[in-house]
Amino acid sequence: MSISVYLAGLILAVLLASACLVAILVYFDPFSANSLILTLFYLSLFIVSTSLLTLIGLAIRWFSQKRILPNHQLEASFRQAILLSLILISALILQSQRILAWWHLLILVALVGLAEWRLAKK
């Protein structure tokens, strides 16, 4: 798959997931929503944040690292976007349950840092 096709797919994913996210926020009350609605909310937020962070990371890498192949830049951007989105969604879920504390975020960041370190070595 070429990078232009992948980028077009990412932009389409951002637009569709953003529309779903807006529809969920407009049509459903988060305080009385069932678990299906909350799952769809978190899933669409995960897709939006992963896609946007991938595009941002790829743009930063294109301008700062000219000698690295675009496929490697795309792989690293996507991996890091997934990990950052996992931190975001996990923190939001913990906050919705009123159990988020600073040490939870520290543990999340440490686990994601360990995962990134391990995955980047391969």
Sequence and secondary structure as in RCSB ss.txt:
>XXXX:A:sequence
MSISVYLAGLILAVLLASACLVAILVYFDPFSANSLILTLFYLSLFIVSTSLLTLIGLAIRWFSQKRILPNHQLE
ASFRQAILLSLILISALILQSQRILAWWHLLILVALVGLAEWRLAKK
>XXXX:A:secstr
  HHHHHHHHHHHHHHHHHHHHHHHHHS TTT  HHHHHHHHHHHHHHHHHHHHHHHHHHHHHH TTS HHHHHH
HHHHHHHHHHHHHHHHHHHHHTT   HHHHHHHHHHHHHHHHHHHT 
